[in-house]
Amino acid sequence: MITPAGLAEALLWGVANGCIYILLATGLNLIFGVMKLVNFAHGQLLMVGAFVAYEATVIAGLNPYLSIFVAMGSVALIGVVLEKFAFRRVRGTEKLNEIFISLGLIYVFQNVATLFWAENYNIRIPSSLAGLNLSLGSIAIGYDRILAMVIVAVILVGLVLLTKKTKFGLAMRATSQKSDAAMLMGININRVYIYTFAIGAALAGAAGALYGILFSFNPAIGALPTIKGFAIIILGGLGSIPGAVVGGLLYGIAENSTAYILTDPSVLGNAGSWPDAISFILLIIVLIIRPTGLFGKKGE
């Protein structure tokens, strides 16, 4: 039966799950905001991050939360390679070229991952905190999810400080506003682009590591998170980091609360695919009311 305590617990768990969406969408928004690049293979970087963190934990014996940094570094390096040898080659040409490269990368990443980890289907990164919950009266939330929320908050604070308080952040903001003018002012936009893509990829790697701690995964997990990531940045507003944060939280809450409500036999019997459907219904409603998204500006 649906109870107020159960619904509150579902909402709290939804916030924790939404943190993964926040990292993924923030990386997408950062890359799009600075580079105006659409990368449909961004979810595959999440998948790679999950497997790298798994290997670092199981093979190297690293603490699962320290493996997040390994995943971020590894996926950032992959991002550097992708930007330099794939997307840079078609920069300034038709947008379809970027789109088809990213679509092709989806199949490349998925097949390479299947080649290396074909036997590792529906695995999960082992955590000593798995199954342990913090009780708040009648509400309980896993310590892994609490740590996930803390880690995401720390990463976002670091990202804000980077973009607002450093010379590189100033260069990023200048490039995002007018790349030609930034170049005339002496900014090396190629360096800005490659570092921006690496940071966005690192955020996807962190999202993948956290995903692997909280959920089971396999080489095919990248597709749906990519779709949700784009939906979130459209919901929050293209190029808006606060929009990605709010959109990610809304998606996590909508999915978890829907899954909880629809498990009541008196409603529909089982949640099925309704959590995903409700999330996109939320997107449609917001865009009907505010076509530029929650934090988007007119003309964007």
N, C-alpha and C positions, 0 to 999 in steps of 0.2 A: 504494500500500500504506500501511496505517496504521503509523506509526512513533511512538516516544515523543517525538521532537523535533517531529513534525508535530502531535501531540496537544497538546503544551505550547504550541505556537504558536497553535493554535486556542483554547485556554483564555485565552491572553493577549489575543488579538483579541476574545474574548468579553467580557472585562473592559472593554475599550474601548467595545464596542458597548453593554454594559450601562450605561455612564455616561449615555447618552441616555435610557434607560429610567428611570434614577435621577432625572434632572431632571424628566421628565414626571410620574412617580409622586409625587415630593416636592411638586410644585405641586398635584396632585390631593389629596394627603393634607393639605396645609396648608389648602386651601379647605374640605375636609370637616371637618377637626379643629376649625377656628375657627367656620365658618359652618354646619356640618352640611348642606352643599349638595352635591347630586350633579349634576355637570356632564358629560354625555356628549359635549359638543362640545369638550372639552379638547384632543383630538387635532387638531381643526381649527385651533386656535391654534398648534400645532406646524407645521402646513402653512403657515399664514400667515407664521410666523417664517422658514421656509425661503425663501419667495418674497421677503420683504422683504430678507433677507440677500443673496439672489441679485441683486436690483435694486441694492442698495447697492454690491455688488462689481462688477457688470458695467456698470451705467449710471453710477454715481458714481465708480467707480474706487477704492473703498475697499479696504483690506486685508481679506481674508475674515474674519480673526479680529477685526478691529475692527467688522466688520459685525454681529457677534454682539450688540454693545451697541445698535446701531441696531434690530435685531430685538427685543431685550428691551424697549426703550423704546416702540417702536411697538405691540407686542402688549400691553404693560401698559396703554397708553391705550385699546386696544380692550377690555381687561378692565374698565377703569373704566366705559366706556359700557355694557357688558353688565350689570354689577352694578347700576348706577344706574337704567337704563331697562328692564331686563328682569327680572332675578332679584329685585331689591328689591320689585318690584310684587307678587310672589306669596309673599314671605317670610311665614311664619306660617300659610299656607294648606295645603292638601293637598300632600303630597310629589309626587303625580302632576303637579301644575302645573309644578313645577320640572323634572321629568323630560321632560314634553312640550315645554317651552320649549327645553331643551337638545337634544332630538331634532330639533326644528324648526330650530335653529341649525346643525345639521350640514348640512342641505340648503341653507340660506342661504349659509353659508360656501363650500361646495363649488361651488355654482352661480355665485356671485360670482367665485370664483377662476378658474373655467372661463371666465367672461366676459372677465376681464382677461388670463389667461395660457393661453388655449386652445391656442396654438401651442407652448407650453413644456412639452412632455411628455417625461418622463425626462431632465430636465436635471440638471446638477450644478454647485455653486458652484466656480468655478475656484480652485485653490490652487497656489502655487508649490512646495509640498511634496508634491504628488500624485506617487505613484510612487517616492518616496524612502523608504527603509527604514533602520531602525537594526538592525544585525546583532548578535545576542547569541549567539555561537557558531553553532550550526546553526539558531537561531531568529531570525526577522526580524519586525519590526513597523513599520508606517508612522509617520512623524513626525506626520502628521495625527492619528492615533489617540493618540499620546503626548500631543500638545497638548490633545486633547479630554479626556483623563483629568486633566491638570493644571488645565484651565479648570473642569471640574466640581468638582474638589476645592476650588479657590479659591471658587467660588460657594457651595458647601455650608458652608465655614468662615464666609463672610460671613453666610449665613443663620443659622447657629448663634449668631454674635455678636449679630446683630440680635434674635433671639428671647430670648437669655439675658442680654444686657448693656445693653439699652436700655429706656426707659420704654414705648416702643411695644410692644416684645416682651412686657413684663409685662402690658400691656393686652390683647395678643393671647391670652396664656395665661389671663388671668382671664376673658376673654370665652368662650374655648373651654370652660372648666370650668363656668361658670354665667353666661349672658349677662344674665339679669335682675339678679342680684346685682352684676355689673360695672356695669350701668347705674345702679343705686342708689348705687354708690360714685363716680359722677361720670364714668365712662368713656363717651365718645361711641362707642357700638357701631356706628353707621352709618359713622363714619370708619374704625373698625377693620375692618369688613367690606369697605369699598371698597379700602382699602390691601392687605388680605389677598388679595383677588381679583386686584388688580393685580400683586402679587408672584408669586402662583401662575401668572398668565398670562405674566409675564416669564420665569419658569422654562421654561414651554412654548415661548416664543419662542427662548430660548437652545438648548433641545433641538432645535428645528427648524433653527436655523442650523447646529448641529453635524451634524445629520442630512444637511443639504444639502451639507456639505463631504465627508462620508464616503460618501454614497450618492446615487444619482439619485432624483429625486422628481417628482411631478406633483400636480394639484389633488385627486386621490383618495386621497392617502396617509394621511389623518387617521384613518380608521376603525379599522384594526387596532392602531395605537399606543394608541388610547383603550381598547380592550378589554384590551390587555396592561397598560396603566397601572392599570386597576381590578384586574386579576388580581394585579398586584404588590403593591398596597396591601392586598389581602385576604390575600395570602401573608405579607406582613411584619407585618400587624396594622393595623387602621384607626386613623388618627391618629398613627401612629408614624413619625417621620422616620428613625430608625435602621432600622426595618423596611423602609421604601422603598428605602434604600441597599442593604441586604442582598438584598432581593427583586429589585431591578434587576440586581445583579451575578449572582445565581443565574440569572435569566432569560437574560442575555447569554451566560453560560458554557454554559448548557444548550443554547441555540440553536446557538451556534458549534460546540461539540463534536459535537452531533448532525449538523449539516451536514457536518462533516469526516468523521465515521465512516461516514455513509451514502453518501458519494461513492466509497467503496471498492466496486468491482463485486462483491466476494465477499459483501457484506452485502445491499444491496438494489438497487444499480445507480445510483440517484440520490437526492438528499436530498428532492426534492419538497416537500411541505408538512409533512414530519415534524418539522423544528425547532420549528414552532409547536405541533404536537401534543405533543411531548415536554415543552415548557414548561408546557402546561396539565395534563399528567399529573403533573408535579412539584407543581403547585398542588393537585391533588386529593389526592395522597399526604400532603402537609403538613397539609391541612385535616382529613383523616381522623384523623391522629395528634394534631393540635392545632387544634381548630376555630376558636380565636381568632386564628390566625396565629402566626408566629414570635415577635413582640414584643407581641402583643395581650394585654389584660388581661381576666380573667373578668368577665362582665357587660357587655362592650362589644359 
